[in-house]
Amino acid sequence: MNPLLSKLQPYPFERLRQLFADVTPNPDYRPISLGIGEPRHATPDFIKQALAGSLDSGLTGYPPTGGDPQLREACAAWLKRRYDVEVSPATQILPVLGSREALFALAQTVVDSSRPDAVVVCPNPFYQIYEGAAFLAGASPHYVPSDPARNFAPRWDQVPASVWERTQLVFVCSPGNPTGAVMPLPEWQMLFELSDKHGFVIASDECYSEIYFREEAPLGGLEAALKLGRTDFKNLIMLTSLSKRSNVPGMRSGFVAGDAALIKPFLLYRTYHGSAMSPAVQTASIAAWNDEAHVVENRRLYREKFALAAPMLEKVMDVRLPDAGFYLWAGVPAQWEDDTRFARELLAQYNVTVLPGSYLAREAAGSNPGRGRVRMALVAETAECVEAAERIVKFIHSNT
Ligand SMILES: Cc1ncc(COP(=O)(O)O)c(C=O)c1O
């Protein structure tokens, strides 16, 4: 067996199952889960029809790994509309089967484990795939804590020079899961300068970019590069997907874009890995990337929900409306201290599931930046999210 497999940590939901194994939820309440970050709004009909309509012709041949030129063009046109960024559909874009597999595969492509002590830098808390991708690529993750005092910006400035020297890949998550924070231009500039100095690749995970609460749409990695005059996107790859934008997590469709010098070896890797997108999914993806109306409506639903639930929770927890994404990253009241105890008691008393923040972060330099926080995914319909917020308010009041 591959010995690196033993380094993989149990997924947060597995740990949650164990945490709740002996909890009996209060049967007076129907269960509400804010635990899993999976979109639950309806998939737009036109996407389903495009998928179904292409079944006759779409399943008879092996699709090329580079995807249909029409799909790459649709992705490039979206990048232009959304970020005013122009890329070559032929050399700077690749379709991927959702950003999860692409994040993983990118690490396998860029990390050279024959170099001593390879490091992959990632924020803390973070999306767990970054860590597993680093381990299986033969690198060690270095966790950079988010700073609650600076809208959860990762403390890139605190990474020691000796770590940057060995760093081959940096994961950026903006908008962040679980923090909802968008990385501003000066931080991009800092990372680009470090990348120029040390030669590492930046993977910018942007899958929550279309769900935002401020007027201005979140800054993208390629957009930041262009603003700073980096027209070749040197050492930069952005990853995005339709899962959250178009409510199709089951379709497994996204794309990566950026430095052509990285896209080329990534295509080679993917050819062997066997990650080609079904032509039927490609047709539905073209329809989805070309339409913006459903994205505007989807965002409206999230805005409505967050505008109702966030102010209720703000009164009892350390939480505020995030920049973007569909999570509330909430500090539990001081008397709880332990986020796992808070989650267990909330389930037992009010049948609401939240994810302990410590499960989404790692102990590093003596502390776990997720401790004392919980992640609440407001993915259910508005009424259910509001009911969950009401129960959490009652729970906190009745336990003080
Ligand atoms: C930060 C982050 N990146 C990537 C993904 C993967 O999403 P997908 O593979 O559906 O694009 C998720 C999914 O929840 C996520 O939270």
Ligand as a Chemical Component Dictionary entry (heavy atoms), coordinates in Angstrom:
data_LIG
# 
_chem_comp.id                   LIG 
_chem_comp.type                 NON-POLYMER 
_chem_comp.pdbx_formal_charge   0 
_chem_comp.three_letter_code    LIG 
# 
loop_
_chem_comp_atom.comp_id 
_chem_comp_atom.atom_id 
_chem_comp_atom.alt_atom_id 
_chem_comp_atom.type_symbol 
_chem_comp_atom.charge 
_chem_comp_atom.model_Cartn_x 
_chem_comp_atom.model_Cartn_y 
_chem_comp_atom.model_Cartn_z 
_chem_comp_atom.pdbx_ordinal 
LIG C1 C1 C 0 -13.254 25.580 -0.529 1  
LIG C2 C2 C 0 -13.791 24.533 -1.429 2  
LIG N1 N1 N 0 -13.109 24.232 -2.544 3  
LIG C3 C3 C 0 -13.540 23.290 -3.387 4  
LIG C4 C4 C 0 -14.694 22.582 -3.157 5  
LIG C5 C5 C 0 -15.094 21.520 -4.123 6  
LIG O1 O1 O 0 -16.231 21.816 -4.816 7  
LIG P1 P1 P 0 -16.518 21.224 -6.261 8  
LIG O2 O2 O 0 -15.618 20.050 -6.440 9  
LIG O3 O3 O 0 -17.949 20.851 -6.236 10 
LIG O4 O4 O 0 -16.198 22.307 -7.225 11 
LIG C6 C6 C 0 -15.449 22.852 -2.004 12 
LIG C7 C7 C 0 -16.674 22.087 -1.737 13 
LIG O5 O5 O 0 -17.359 22.197 -0.786 14 
LIG C8 C8 C 0 -14.979 23.854 -1.122 15 
LIG O6 O6 O 0 -15.642 24.162 -0.003 16 
# 
loop_
_chem_comp_bond.comp_id 
_chem_comp_bond.atom_id_1 
_chem_comp_bond.atom_id_2 
_chem_comp_bond.value_order 
_chem_comp_bond.pdbx_ordinal 
LIG C1 C2 SING 1  
LIG C2 N1 SING 2  
LIG C2 C8 DOUB 3  
LIG N1 C3 DOUB 4  
LIG C3 C4 SING 5  
LIG C4 C5 SING 6  
LIG C4 C6 DOUB 7  
LIG C5 O1 SING 8  
LIG O1 P1 SING 9  
LIG P1 O2 DOUB 10 
LIG P1 O3 SING 11 
LIG P1 O4 SING 12 
LIG C6 C7 SING 13 
LIG C6 C8 SING 14 
LIG C7 O5 DOUB 15 
LIG C8 O6 SING 16 
# 
